[in-house]
């Protein structure tokens, strides 16, 4: 007897696998990724009233991960307007447990006030300081102690050196079958001279180069290509790293 639920899941999995060989679709996605990034597309959205500087596709991917893992703790480096913190906290609120820890070298006062008065702030804690500073890492480790399921998101300084250090510090906190998600790996795939502003990162020096260096000596993690094949439009290609052991 057919199981329509399982049939749908299998059909979806086949379609996602097929995407990896669909050159026409991949080229269309590449063109959109390039054009949309130059037009600051990710700045157009909000979650529960707070700007969330993410692509909706990546938001859906994070929702799927969070629902599957049901983490006790989500650690995110980089706070900005706080939209991602609110987004993750709202999902944990629906699940009924868990908390979010945000780290930023400069939590701007106007953003801090808006986050603190938000109804989802009850599940949020913020730390001001560099995510790779020893004292900050130590504080994060204390917050992670005793947690059974931990998910980490890296979205702060996008230089190779900074992201690589974050990976080395925070990857050990990730629990098996959970993820460390590295945003803005798309930088490696954008054309030279792409940014109008002067940035300390670019092709050859960015989150994706850090990810690939990290993976050389950390076999406990793999790139979840099924997420890349599913999204196609994303700022985090090769950035969804699953801990497999």
N, C-alpha and C positions, 0 to 999 in steps of 0.2 A: 504494500500500500504506500502510495506516495506521501511524503511529508512536505507540504507546500512551504513551510518555513525554512526547512533545510534546503529545499530546491532553490529558493530565492537566494539564500546565502551562497550556495555553490555557483549559481549563475553570476552573482556579483563577483565572486573570487576569480572566475574565469575571465570576466570582462576586465578586471583590474590587471591580471597577468597579461592579457592581450594588449593593454595600453603600452606596455614596455616596447612593443614592436610596431606600434602605430605611429609611423614617422610623420604622417600628415598632422595628426593630433598633437604630437610632441612639438613639432615646428610651430604650430599655431600657439601653443602654450608658451613656448620660448619667446615668441614675438610679443605676446601679451605681457609676460614677465618683464621684458626689457622696457617696453613702452610705459607700462603702468608704474614701474619703479621711478622712472624719470619724472612722472607726474605726481609723485607722492600719494599714490593711490591708497596706501595703508593708513594715511592720516584722515580718511574720510568717515571713519566708523567710531561708534561708541558702544559701551555695554552698561546698561542700567545707569545711564547719565554721565559716565566717565569716558573720555577719549581712550580708545584702545588701538594702539598703533600696530595693527596686525592685519593680515589678509583674512577674509572670512573663511577661506579654505583651511588655513592653519588653525583657526579657531575651532572649526568642526573637528579637525584631527585631534586637537587637544581635548575636546569634549569626549571623543570616543575613547581616548587613552584614559582619561580620568574616570569615566564610567566603568571601564573594564578593570582598572587597577584599584579604584577606590582608596587612594592614598591617605594615610594618616597625616602626612605632611607634604606640602608642595613648596619647594624652595625656588625662588626666582631672583636672579641677579639682574638689576635694571628695573626701575620702577616707573620713571617718567610721570605720566598723568595718573597712573594707578589703575587704568582700565583692565589690564591683565590680572592684577591682584583681585579686583572685584569680580571679574569673570570666573576665575578659579574658585574664589570663595563662595560664589553663588551656586556653583555646581556641587561643592562640598556641602553646602546648606541643604540642597535637595537630597543628597545622599544621606545626610544626617550626622556626619562626623568629619573630622579632619580640620586642619588649619593651614594657612598660607604664611610663609615667611619671605618678605621682600627685602632686598639689600640694594642700596644705591649710594654712590659716593656723595651725591648731593640731592637730598630730598627737598625740593623747593617748597617753601612755606605754604604757598597758595595751594599746591597740590596736596600737601600733607593735611591741610585743614579739610579739604573736600573728601579725602579718603577717610579721615577720622570721623566725619559726621555721616558717612554712608551706612545704611543698615547692615551691609555685609562686613563692616569693619570688625564685628565681633569675632570673626574667624581670621583676622589678619594681624600680623605683627611686622613692624618695620625696623630695620637696622640701618643707620647711616654710617657709611665708611666704604673703603675699597673692598670689593669682594675677594681680592687676593691678599689682603693684609692679614698677617698671622693672627692678630687679636680678633678680627672679624670672623675668620674661618673657625677659630676656637669657639666663639660664641654660637656660631651656626651648628657646630658639632654638638654642643650642649643641648640645643633645641631639638636635635635629631635623635638624641639618646633615648632609647626605649621605644622608638617608633617602628612599627612592623612593615609599613609600606611607604617608601619615599620616592617621590618624583622630583626631578631637578630640571629647571629651565634656565638657560644662559642667554641673556639678552642685554648685556651692558656694553662695555668697550669691545669693539669688534676687531682689534688687532690680533694677529696670530699669537703673539707672545702672551697677551692677556687671556685670550680664550683657552690657550693650551694650559696655562696655569690654573684656570678655573676648572678645566676638565680633570686635571691631576688632583686638585683639592676636593672636588665635589662628587666626582664619579664614584669613589668608594662608598659614599653615603647612599647611593641608589641601590634599592633592594632588587633581588633577582626577579625577572619578568617585568620590571618597571623600566623607565626610560630616563635618559638625560637628553633633553632636546636643546639643540644649538641653533638659535635663530640667526638670520642674515648670512647664512652660507651662500646665498645667491650672489654675494659680492664677487665671488670668483668667476661667475658666469656672465657678468656684465662687461660691456666693452671698456677698453682703456679710456681714461678721461671722461668717464660716464657722469661723475658727480660734478655739479656746478660749484659746490663748496669744496674747500680744501679739507680732506679727511686724512686721518693718520693710518687708514687702512685702504686697501685696494686689491687688485689682482696680484696673487702671489703672497699676500699678507692679509689674511682675513680668517673668519671662523671656519670656512671649509678646509683651508690648508691646515689649520690647527686640528680639526677632526681627523684628517687622514694621518697626520703625524701621531696623534694619540692612539689611533687604532693599531698602528704597527706593533705596539708593545702592550696592548691591553685586549687580549683575546676574549675577555669576558663580555665585551660589547661588540655588537654588529649594527650596521646600518639597516634599518627596517625598510627595505626597498618597496614593500607592498604599500607603504604610506606614500612614498614618492610617486609610484605608479598610479595610485588612487587620485592624488591631488593634482599633479602636473603643474598647476599654478600654485606657487608657494615661495616664501622667502627662505625656506629651510631645506633645500634639496641636499640629501646626504646628512641631514642634521638630526633625524630622528634615530637616536642610538638606543637600542634595546639591550638590557643586561640579560644575557642568556644563561649565566651561571655565577 
